[in-house]
Each structure stands twice: as structure tokens, then as C-alpha cells.
Amino acid sequence: MSVEIQVCPPDRFRELLRLSGVAFSENVPEDLMDRVERVAEKERFFTALDGDRMVATSGVFTMRLRVPGGELPAGGVTWVSVLPSHRRRGLMRGMMRLMIDDCRSRGEPIAILWAAEGAIYQRFGFGLATFSLNLEAESLSVGFAREWEAEGACRLIAAGEGLDLVTPVYEAARVQRVGFLARTPDWWLGILPLAEKDSTGGEAKRLVVYETEDGPEAYAVYKTKVEWNVRGPSGVLRVEEAIGATARGTREIWRFLLNVDLMRTLKTSRLPADHALFHLAAEPRRLGTSVGDGLWLRIVDVAAALEGRTYGMDGAAGGRLTFELRDEYCPRNAGRWTVDVEAGRAHVTRSDGPADIALDAADLGAMFLGGVGATVLALTGRVVELRAGSLALADRLFQTGLLPWCPQEF
């Protein structure tokens, strides 16, 4: 019997979510499915049916992503899975075609995702746009490099409260760095603690807010797991999100997290590689860092995407760059494009003139947020310089001051 890819019937939406859990060898908790239903547009979720049986899943969240100089609508590709019994049949490719076309039809010039396996999505033109710094820190050994005087105070917030406190902090931080996603109250419900007890039996999430006389400046959402051994307490604190809107807020929220009683290890992920904690710490090696991939990005509409951001670290660069773009999965994007930048804004057109650099769709996606430069990609042979000085020009145009950071998986 042939397998048909189609929009998931609305009455089978939770079945789709449960099936994705099967493919990833995980159980999907009921409260997680509740949270997804609150933020999902069900007509953007797809399934493959073998007869009447679901064998593959995928979906797109409607999102807005902070980019240099503003924000753009983005399709957040998510819940992608294929049952082991139906792999190697082109189902992933077929679902991706529906999702990319759906993004384009809705005016979303970029698609974004977090990858279970990066090799899968590079085939479809997604480039590695942000990196994730992971910590497994020895809490008591990190210390602070200077004797910064403690200011303000940290306050634990009861479950179900705190939205009014964290929202202005997040929005202030979001203006400072590209890569942040816009959040509605429904998205916040999936991040903040809603109950005193965790439905899966684990430790419940906690919310702490750092405040001064100027108001909230930072917050963190975390879990603790108390453990003991023959030497005493050896608990683990896992930070799900820690955001500071000010330098002081960042410093004080991490001072709090590194000094929670009975905790000996602090674990977290999804921090930017240039996070201030490196420079706050007296013993950076005790942070136990590793770096992995973060957000992957695909250009869906070349002109709309490139005209939707500013250029130069100050957002006021100028210059002209022509590139030859290879895009086998979306051939409408392929060809030669010229980016004319004046006072930080670009006008993008098709071109028949000579190209300055050559690259493929995944490379352009990696460069788009400013976290990966053309020169770095050229060192691997992925980007090719066709006119001397063009790599330096591309770096100058696309670069941002701080590295892009997406603190939220989806």
C-alpha cells in the first residue's frame, strides 16, 4: 500500500505527538502535549499515512526571530520523525518539501530548527547559524574573578506566577542579541513553572528573579536534584534558562545559581559561546564547557531574507557583493544575486554580472545571523572567493557584535 503525506487530521494531533515520541524512543508527557497544542497551528503539522496508520510526523511553528536590525517571520520546523519501519523511503524529503513550501506561502523568508542529527538537515539547505555552549560546572570551585559587591536581591517566585517579571527582562535581552524568538503568553507557559510538583515525578522547576530598585534585571528557571554520598551533599542543579538584561543582572543571577545550598554540579546548555560567565569566573576551566550546534537556519526567500536585516556591526555598512548560490533542494533560489548595501540596508536583485563569491544554501543560512563568517567557511572550501577581497567584504557586511544566541529549543 502506498504511503501518503498530508496535513495531520486535527482530531489525530495528539496521536502525531505520541508517535514522534515512539520514533525518538521517548514518552511524550500529557502536559507537554497540552503546551504544544496551545502554540501550534494544526494545519501546519504533517503526517505520513500507511493506510490509516501514522508512520512519520513533522510540523512548523509560526515564529518571529530576532535578526540584525529587527525581526523576521520564521517557520520553526519541529516534531520531525519517521518510524524505523519506514525509513529510506523519501518520507523525510516529502515532508520537508511541504514544510518549506508552507513557509514560503506564508511569507516566512527563513526556516529554523534544532537538529537531532545535523547531517539530515544540511541535505535540505540548513546551515549551522548559532552554537550552544554547554556547562557541567563544579559549582563551588568556579568562583568570581573579582570581589564584586552584591547588589539587589534574588527572589524565588511561586509556581504559576512571574510572567510580568520575566517578560520585560527577556524583551530587553532580546533587543541586545540576534537569535532570540518572540514569545507569546502561551509560549511562556511552556517555560515557567506552572506547578509545585513535576508531573513525571522529577524535581519541579523553580523560578528566581533578580531585582534592584530599578526593577527586575535577570531571571533563571532551574531544577535541583539532591544527592548524597560518603563525603556529604552532591546535588545537581540544572539551569533551563538564565537571562540577564544588564551586566549586573547577569552577574548576580549566576552568583545565585552557583551558590544554591547542597548543589555541587551545575549543568546547562544553549548558552552563547561568548557568554559573560567566562569572564566572571575565577576558574573558567571549572565550568566544564563543551560547544555543540545550536540553531540551524535555511533561507526560503533570498531577497526577502537578505533585505530583512541590517549590515555591519553598527548597522550602517555599505558595499556591493554578488554571489553565486547553489540550491538543489529549492532551485528557485539558485543563481546569481547582488546585494547592494547602503547605510546598513540592502537592495537584493538577480544579477548577470561576475560573482564575487560562490556558496550553497546551507552556507548562506550559516552566515545569515552573523555568527559564522565567510572567511571561516572558505577555510573549509565551502565558500569560494572569486574576486580578491570579497571574503573580507562579506565578513564586514554580515558580522554582528555579539554572537547570535537562541536560548529556546522548540
Secondary structure, 3 states (H helix, E strand, C coil): CCEEEEECCHHHHHHHHHHHHHHCCCCCCHHHHHHHHHHCCHHHEEEEEECCEEEEEEEEEEEEEEECCEEEEEEEEEEEEECHHHCCCCHHHHHHHHHHHHHHHCCCCEEEEECCCHHHHHCCCCEECCEEEEEEEEHHHHCECCCCCCCCEEEEECCCCCHHHHHHHHHHHHHHCCCCECCCHHHHHCCCCCCCCCCCCCCCCEEEEEEECCEEEEEEEEEEECCEECCEECEEEEEEEEEECCHHHHHHHHHHHCCCCCEEEEEEEEECCCCCHHHHECCHHHHCEEEEECEEEEECCHHHHHHCCCCCCCCCCCEEEEEEEECCCCHHHCEEEEEEEECCEEEEEECCCCCCEEEEHHHHHHHCCCCCCHHHHHHCCCCEECCCCHHHHHHHHHCCCCCCCCCCCC
